[in-house]
Amino acid sequence: MTSTAVQATVVVDGGYELAEGGRWVDGRYVYVDILSGQLFELRDSTGPARLAGLDVPLGAVAPVADRPGTWIAAAGTGIALLSADGTPEWLDRPEDRTPLPSRMNDGVADPAGRFWAGSMAYDGTHGVGSLYRTDPDGTVVRVLDGLTIANGPAFTADGTTMYLADTAVGTILRCRVDPVSGDLIGGPDTFARLREDEGSPDGMTVDEEGCLWVAMWGAGAVRRYHPDGRLLHTLTVPAPHPTSVCLHPDDNRLLVTTARYGVQNPTTASGAVLSVPVPVKGTAACSWRG
């Protein structure tokens, strides 16, 4: 395992409280500021532009196939479709039916066109979070429960493996997925378990070589893991709370969102979008085929 202090460039100094959910969509980078409920895009030729704003927290979005400007979103207590003007059409609000006040968190579409998103209790109560799958017909299914802060679903290119972080307990799970039905094959196994002094796994993505990149909340670092679980490399970034990672599909760049939340003396790199040179590429975000 190697470790590198990288030369990160601050490409958006937005002062975001909790920037997250960075994805490459249709030639642009999209991301959210969770607590303010806002969705942004960043194009190489321009600065950030706001695409939508909700009156509830916005955890993550994925594009909707064949409906330009429409998004499926993990927001508030459920899953919604966001039209071009940001108006939500709720598919379901399963977290309204949980025992503690909870919200949706990170989410991603898989190669088969389903949308997966996790949840968490506002107070971080252990075991209250869940993982949901939204099928193309709009049905929202609870797939896993007993999680605490479900974060960073990330899929391999063939859609048969999903990585899922439970941030609060320092665990990355690996799930086998039936690409036809979307059902999990057996229970999840532990891909990596982090010590408290190593930080907490947050947003994740899989690169063109099948390796997993993980934002390490609290550690000011991004890790790259081999599919067999070996830690290959650690990049140190100039912000203590990196929250999501996105590999550019055509350029050797890693885009990292960070948070100001919980930082006593934030700098311009906290609550920002960073760009880091890396030796591999990623893939564009998948769409929900609803």
C-alpha positions, 0 to 999 in steps of 0.5 A: 500500500502506498500513500500520497499527499496530492496536489488538489485543486479547489474547483468550487469553493461553495462553502457547502455545509455537506456537499455529497453525491458527486456523479458525472452525467451527460458531460457535466458533474452534478452534486448536492448540498444535502442539508440545504436540499440543493442540486448543482451542476458544474461544467468545465467551461463555467462555474457551478449552477443550481438545478433544483432546490427542495425544502427537505434534505437532498441525499443524491440524484440519478438521471431518468432515462429518456427524460432530459432534465428529470431526476430520481432523488433520495430526498427527505423521507423517501424517493421522488422524481424531480422535474426540470423546475425542481417540483418533486413527485413522490414515489414513496416515503418509507422513512415516514414509517420508521420509529425515529425521525430519519432521512434519506442519504446517498444513492445511485442507479445501477447498470440495469436501471434501478435506483438504490438509496440508503437512509439514516436516523437524524440522531445517528441511532444505531441500526435504524437505517435501511437500504432501498431499491426503486424498480423501473415501475416505481416500486420502492423496496426495502432491501436491507435494514439494521444499518446505521448510516447507509452511504455510497452505494457503488456498482461494478460495471456488470451490475453484479456487485454492489458496495455499501458503506455503513459509515457510523460503524466503519464497515464496507459491505459487498453484496452480490446482486441478481442483475435481472431481478435486483434481488440480493444473492445471499447476505452481504459480506464484509469487504473492509472494516476500518479502525476508528483512527482510520476515518469512516467510509463515505461516498464510493465509486468503482473505476475502469479497472474494477477497483473501489475508491472510498472517501474517508470522512474524518481522515482527510483521505481517499482510499483505493481498494483492489476487488479482493479487498487489498488496500492499494493506495491512500490519497491525502486531501486538504479537507478533513471530511471528504464525502463523495468521489467521482472519476471523470470518464474521459480524463484522469481526474478524481472529483471529491466533495467535502463538508464544512459540517463538524469542522472547527476551522474550515478552509476553502477546501472544506465544503468544496469540490476538489479535483485530484489527478489520478492514473485511472478513469471512471464511468458516467452515471447510470440512469434510472429506467422508469 
